[in-house]
Amino acid sequence: QGQAWFTPIQVGGKTYKLLVDTGSSDTWIATKGFKCFDESGIVPQADCAFGPLYDPRRELEPINNVNFNIFYGDGAFLRGSYGMARVTLVGITVKQQIALASEAGWIGDDISSGILGLSYPSITFAFKGTNYSADTPENQRPYNPIFTTMYTQYKIPPVFSLAINRPSIPPNSAPEGYLALGGHAPVSTTGKWAKTDIEFPVGDSYYINGSLPYPQLQNYITTPDALLYTLTPPNLPPIWQPLNTTLPTPSSLPPSPSKLPFQVYIDSLVTRSWLPPSTADQIASLFNPPAIWNDTIYGYSVPCDAVVPQLAVKIGGVILPWDRRDLIMPEFPNGGGCVSGVNNGQGYQPYTLGATFMRSNLVVYDDGAAEIRIKRRGNY
């Protein structure tokens, strides 16, 4: 249903589908014999709903006295160990440190076996020792994630791009998107490039403060110029107006007349886009009929045939209109109704431009230039 995207990798002669994540850095695979957890404790493996499980053989060199221990923003967690193995991604093979998940609090899709993390070494969740309760920032043992390994070994230029598509109809009748290592995904685009610096996260609470020198780039974070909407009829040139971006808590950013008062992740594994409460509430009110907050699904319920507002994000001086089709989506999982593609991020900064934003654009992550470039895909 266009909730997440995975790509195949090869390890030990077998292929595993991993979720593509620009918001984390570890590449991990659930292993044969792992323990699945929910709020009550250990439950059957099937409850975690992984795809094929990895059974390490001679291709894996265990890394002793280092553990894997990660928690995600939605409450999911993985624990385990690390090893070195030859890993092939889009035809490029490197010897790579990977995480082996032996404990999982996870709700999967019965297809993917783990995550392909594409962000920076500073947020790899490797720690000294085997005692998870002793894992502190001071004990972090950062390493190069797979994308960093590839470009530091000169296998590719230090750039990758993502063009994630809406679900094909009928299912699997067309590519669901492209991950391009070293260049641009093969999709049509229109308009100007929006260019913006990859930024250090602002505020000490955003840092892991591990063993690398301070500060470090951690995620693909930037500060947009504006969030916009228009009420202009579609047949006329849009007159853009700013959305309400009042924050529930003080901003950590210095005041700027040309930038928003908050940073955002551009994160492929976050399905909806999470924005300040004032912004998300205003967007909900612009649907016709208006979207209504629903505690049960923690989102804004809206009729699937509602009239969707026209929104845009301004980045680097370029206005990127949001395709209306990406602002309304089915409830997950299998709720039968629809929800707004923009959700209430409460006071949790940085906020996120997730897959509902990325589907309207080609996004280029350029580590070499420390820059993100975004270009509209138009109609497809």
Residue pairs with C-beta under 8 A, 6 or more apart in sequence:
1 167
1 329
1 330
1 332
2 165
2 166
2 167
2 176
2 329
2 355
2 359
3 271
3 332
3 355
4 19
4 109
4 112
4 269
4 271
4 355
5 19
5 20
5 164
5 176
5 177
5 268
5 355
6 17
6 18
6 19
6 20
6 111
6 112
6 116
7 17
7 18
7 20
7 89
7 90
7 116
7 179
8 15
8 16
8 17
8 18
9 15
9 16
9 18
9 27
9 87
9 88
9 89
9 116
10 16
10 87
10 88
10 89
11 29
11 54
11 59
11 85
11 86
11 87
11 88
11 98
12 54
12 56
12 57
12 59
12 60
12 85
13 59
14 52
14 54
16 29
16 51
16 52
16 54
16 113
16 114
17 51
17 111
17 112
17 113
18 27
18 29
18 112
18 113
18 114
18 115
18 116
19 112
19 114
19 115
19 116
19 269
20 116
20 118
20 162
20 179
20 268
20 269
21 115
21 116
21 117
21 118
21 119
21 267
21 268
21 269
22 118
22 119
22 162
22 219
22 220
22 266
22 267
22 268
22 269
22 365
23 119
23 219
23 220
23 265
23 267
23 268
23 269
23 270
23 352
24 70
24 72
24 115
24 117
24 119
24 123
24 269
25 117
25 118
25 119
25 120
25 121
25 122
25 123
25 124
25 125
25 145
26 68
26 70
26 99
26 115
26 117
26 124
26 125
26 126
26 145
27 87
27 96
27 98
27 99
27 114
27 115
27 116
27 117
27 145
27 146
28 68
28 70
28 78
28 80
28 98
28 99
28 100
28 101
28 114
28 115
28 117
29 53
29 54
29 98
29 99
29 100
29 101
29 113
29 114
30 48
30 50
30 53
30 54
30 101
30 104
30 106
30 113
30 114
31 53
31 54
31 55
31 56
31 80
31 100
31 101
31 102
32 53
32 54
32 55
33 53
33 102
34 45
34 48
34 50
34 53
34 80
34 101
34 102
34 103
34 104
35 42
35 45
35 102
35 103
35 104
36 42
36 43
36 44
36 45
36 46
36 47
36 48
36 104
36 105
36 106
37 43
37 77
37 103
37 104
37 105
38 47
38 105
48 104
48 105
48 106
48 107
48 108
49 106
49 107
49 108
49 109
49 110
50 104
50 106
50 108
50 110
50 112
50 113
50 114
51 108
51 109
51 110
51 111
51 112
51 113
52 113
53 113
54 100
54 113
54 114
56 62
56 83
56 85
56 100
59 85
59 86
60 83
60 84
60 85
60 100
61 83
61 84
61 85
62 81
62 82
62 83
63 81
63 82
63 83
63 84
63 97
65 128
65 129
65 130
66 81
66 82
66 126
66 127
66 128
66 129
66 141
67 79
67 80
67 81
67 82
67 126
67 127
67 129
67 130
67 131
67 132
67 135
68 78
68 79
68 80
68 81
68 82
68 99
68 100
68 101
68 125
68 126
68 127
69 77
69 78
69 79
69 125
69 127
69 132
69 135
70 77
70 78
70 79
70 99
70 125
71 77
73 270
73 348
75 105
76 104
76 105
76 106
76 107
77 103
77 104
77 105
77 106
78 99
78 101
78 103
78 104
78 105
78 106
79 101
79 102
79 103
79 104
79 132
80 99
80 100
80 101
80 102
80 103
81 99
81 100
81 102
81 130
82 97
82 98
82 99
82 100
82 126
83 97
83 98
83 100
84 95
84 96
84 97
84 98
85 95
85 96
85 98
86 93
86 94
86 95
86 96
87 93
87 94
87 95
87 96
87 98
87 146
89 116
89 146
89 150
89 181
90 179
90 180
90 181
92 150
92 155
92 156
92 181
94 146
94 149
94 150
94 153
94 155
95 149
96 146
96 149
97 126
97 143
97 144
99 125
99 126
101 114
115 269
116 146
117 124
117 145
117 146
118 145
118 146
118 147
118 160
118 365
119 145
119 218
119 219
119 220
120 145
120 148
120 216
120 217
120 218
120 219
121 142
121 143
121 144
121 145
121 148
121 212
121 216
122 142
122 208
122 210
122 212
122 216
122 217
122 218
123 208
123 218
123 219
124 140
124 142
124 143
124 145
125 140
126 140
126 141
126 142
126 143
127 134
127 135
127 136
127 139
127 140
127 141
128 139
128 141
129 135
129 139
137 208
137 209
137 210
138 209
138 210
138 211
140 208
140 210
140 211
141 211
142 210
142 211
142 212
144 152
147 160
147 181
147 367
148 367
150 156
150 181
151 157
151 158
151 159
151 182
151 367
151 368
155 182
156 181
156 182
157 182
157 183
157 368
158 366
158 367
158 368
159 182
159 183
159 364
159 365
159 366
159 367
159 368
159 369
160 179
160 180
160 181
160 182
160 364
160 365
161 178
161 179
161 180
161 183
161 184
161 185
161 362
161 363
161 364
161 365
162 177
162 178
162 179
162 180
162 185
162 268
162 358
162 362
162 363
162 365
163 177
163 178
163 180
163 185
163 187
163 362
163 363
163 377
164 176
164 177
164 268
164 355
164 358
164 359
165 174
165 175
165 176
165 177
165 359
165 380
166 325
166 326
166 359
167 176
168 174
168 175
168 176
177 185
178 185
178 186
178 187
179 185
180 186
184 362
184 364
185 362
187 362
187 377
187 380
188 377
188 378
188 380
189 362
189 375
189 376
189 377
189 378
190 375
190 376
190 377
190 378
191 318
191 320
191 375
191 376
191 378
192 318
192 375
193 316
193 318
193 373
193 374
193 375
194 315
194 316
194 317
194 318
194 320
194 373
194 374
194 375
195 316
195 318
195 371
195 372
195 373
196 222
196 223
196 224
196 315
196 316
196 371
196 372
196 373
196 374
197 222
197 370
197 371
197 372
198 217
198 220
198 221
198 222
198 365
198 367
198 370
198 371
198 372
199 221
199 222
199 223
199 263
200 215
200 216
200 217
200 218
200 221
201 207
201 218
201 219
201 221
201 263
201 350
202 252
202 253
202 263
203 252
203 349
206 218
206 350
207 214
207 215
207 216
207 218
208 218
217 370
219 265
219 267
219 350
220 265
220 266
220 267
220 365
220 372
221 263
221 264
221 265
221 266
221 350
222 263
222 264
222 266
222 315
222 372
223 253
223 256
223 259
223 260
223 262
223 263
223 264
224 259
224 260
224 264
224 313
224 314
224 315
224 353
225 258
225 259
225 260
225 314
225 315
225 316
225 317
226 242
226 243
226 260
226 313
226 314
227 242
227 243
227 245
227 260
227 275
227 279
227 311
227 312
227 313
227 314
228 240
228 241
228 242
228 243
228 311
228 312
228 313
228 314
228 319
229 240
229 241
229 243
229 282
229 283
229 286
229 309
229 310
229 311
229 312
230 238
230 239
230 240
230 241
230 310
230 312
231 239
231 241
232 238
232 239
232 310
234 310
238 310
238 312
238 321
240 312
240 314
240 319
243 279
243 282
243 283
243 311
244 278
244 279
244 281
244 282
245 260
245 261
245 262
245 276
245 278
245 279
246 276
246 278
247 261
247 262
247 276
247 278
247 347
247 349
248 276
248 277
248 278
248 346
248 347
249 347
249 349
251 261
251 262
251 349
252 349
253 259
253 261
253 262
253 263
255 261
262 276
262 349
262 350
262 351
263 349
263 350
263 351
264 350
264 351
264 352
264 353
265 350
265 351
265 352
265 353
266 352
266 353
266 357
266 358
266 363
266 372
266 374
267 352
267 353
267 354
268 354
268 355
268 358
269 354
269 355
270 352
270 354
270 355
271 329
271 332
271 354
271 355
271 356
272 299
272 329
272 339
272 340
272 341
272 342
272 343
272 354
272 355
272 356
273 341
273 342
273 343
273 351
273 352
273 353
273 354
273 356
273 357
274 280
274 342
274 343
274 344
274 345
274 348
274 351
274 352
274 354
275 283
275 342
275 343
275 344
275 345
275 351
276 345
276 351
277 344
277 345
277 346
277 347
279 342
280 300
280 340
280 342
280 343
280 344
280 345
281 293
281 344
283 291
283 309
283 311
283 327
283 340
283 342
284 290
284 291
284 292
284 293
284 300
284 302
284 340
284 342
285 291
286 309
287 302
287 306
287 307
287 308
287 309
287 328
287 340
288 306
288 307
289 302
289 303
289 306
290 302
291 300
291 301
291 302
291 306
291 339
291 340
292 300
292 301
292 302
293 299
293 300
293 301
293 344
294 300
294 301
294 339
297 331
297 335
297 339
298 343
299 331
299 339
299 340
299 343
300 339
300 340
300 342
300 343
300 344
301 331
301 337
301 338
301 339
302 328
302 337
302 338
302 339
302 340
303 337
303 338
304 328
304 330
304 337
304 338
306 328
306 338
308 324
308 325
308 327
308 328
309 324
309 327
310 321
310 322
310 324
311 321
311 322
311 327
311 342
312 319
312 320
312 321
312 322
313 319
313 320
313 322
313 353
313 357
314 320
315 374
318 374
320 360
320 361
320 374
320 376
321 360
321 376
322 356
322 357
322 360
323 359
323 360
323 377
323 379
326 341
326 356
326 357
326 359
326 360
327 340
327 341
327 342
327 356
328 338
328 339
328 340
328 341
329 338
329 339
329 341
329 356
330 337
330 338
330 339
331 337
331 338
331 339
341 356
342 356
345 351
345 352
360 376
360 377
361 374
361 375
361 376
361 377
362 374
362 375
362 376
362 377
363 372
363 373
363 374
364 372
364 373
364 374
364 375
365 372
366 372
366 373
